[in-house]
Amino acid sequence: MINPDDLTTMIQAGLPEAEVFVQDLTGGGDHYQATVISAEFEGKSLVQQHQLVYRSVNSVMASEQLHALALKTFTPEKWQTHQAETA
């Protein structure tokens, strides 16, 4: 199993300037949701954005320490818009 802080650190290692929020969805330490905000997502499709994040966590997914990772990815501009819409 992996903990939220370790998962955050791994994602930030692959996307150093990213803002990352991780939530354990089941309490079991193997199903998470991550919200990742990064300028590196600019001009990339949703699939490409997710691929960037998955590269950072590939080792724990391959070892089955992490069974599921739901992703929400945003550019900083899209994040601001999302925050304003949900406020």
VEXDREN-2710 file (C-alpha; in Angstrom, 1 decimal):
% VEXDREN-2710
k/r/px/py/pz
1/MET/0.0/0.0/0.0
2/ILE/1.0/3.6/-0.5
3/ASN/0.0/6.6/1.5
4/PRO/-1.3/10.0/0.1
5/ASP/1.9/11.8/1.0
6/ASP/4.1/9.4/-0.9
7/LEU/1.8/9.5/-3.9
8/THR/1.9/13.3/-3.8
9/THR/5.7/13.3/-3.7
10/MET/5.9/10.9/-6.6
11/ILE/3.6/13.0/-8.8
12/GLN/5.5/16.2/-7.9
13/ALA/8.8/14.4/-8.7
14/GLY/7.5/14.0/-12.3
15/LEU/5.8/17.4/-12.4
16/PRO/8.0/19.5/-10.1
17/GLU/5.9/22.7/-10.1
18/ALA/2.5/20.9/-9.9
19/GLU/0.0/21.5/-7.1
20/VAL/-1.3/18.1/-6.1
21/PHE/-4.2/17.0/-3.9
22/VAL/-4.6/13.3/-3.1
23/GLN/-7.6/11.7/-1.5
24/ASP/-7.9/8.0/-0.4
25/LEU/-11.2/6.9/-1.9
26/THR/-11.7/3.7/0.1
27/GLY/-9.6/4.0/3.2
28/GLY/-7.6/0.9/2.1
29/GLY/-4.6/2.8/0.8
30/ASP/-4.8/1.4/-2.8
31/HIS/-7.6/3.5/-4.5
32/TYR/-6.9/7.2/-4.8
33/GLN/-8.1/10.3/-6.5
34/ALA/-5.6/12.9/-7.4
35/THR/-6.2/16.5/-8.5
36/VAL/-3.2/17.8/-10.3
37/ILE/-2.7/21.5/-11.4
38/SER/0.3/22.1/-13.7
39/ALA/1.3/24.5/-16.4
40/GLU/2.9/21.6/-18.2
41/PHE/-0.6/20.6/-19.2
42/GLU/-1.0/23.6/-21.4
43/GLY/-1.8/22.6/-25.0
44/LYS/-2.0/18.9/-24.1
45/SER/-5.1/16.7/-24.5
46/LEU/-6.7/15.2/-21.4
47/VAL/-5.1/11.8/-22.3
48/GLN/-1.6/13.4/-22.6
49/GLN/-2.1/15.1/-19.3
50/HIS/-3.0/11.9/-17.6
51/GLN/-0.1/10.1/-19.3
52/LEU/2.3/12.7/-17.7
53/VAL/0.9/11.9/-14.2
54/TYR/0.8/8.1/-14.8
55/ARG/4.5/8.2/-15.7
56/SER/5.3/9.4/-12.2
57/VAL/3.4/6.6/-10.5
58/ASN/4.1/3.8/-12.9
59/SER/6.3/1.9/-10.5
60/VAL/3.7/1.6/-7.7
61/MET/1.0/0.7/-10.2
62/ALA/3.2/-2.0/-11.7
63/SER/3.9/-3.4/-8.3
64/GLU/0.2/-3.3/-7.4
65/GLN/0.7/-1.1/-4.4
66/LEU/-1.7/1.2/-6.1
67/HIS/-4.7/-0.4/-7.7
68/ALA/-6.6/2.6/-8.9
69/LEU/-5.9/6.3/-9.5
70/ALA/-8.7/8.6/-10.6
71/LEU/-7.3/11.8/-12.1
72/LYS/-8.5/15.3/-12.4
73/THR/-6.0/17.4/-14.2
74/PHE/-6.1/21.2/-14.8
75/THR/-3.9/23.9/-16.1
76/PRO/-3.6/26.8/-13.6
77/GLU/-6.1/28.9/-15.7
78/LYS/-8.6/26.0/-15.9
79/TRP/-8.2/25.4/-12.1
80/GLN/-9.1/29.1/-11.4
81/THR/-12.2/28.8/-13.6
82/HIS/-13.1/25.5/-11.9
83/GLN/-12.7/27.0/-8.5
84/ALA/-14.9/30.0/-9.4
85/GLU/-17.6/27.8/-10.8
86/THR/-17.7/25.5/-7.7
87/ALA/-17.6/28.4/-5.1
END
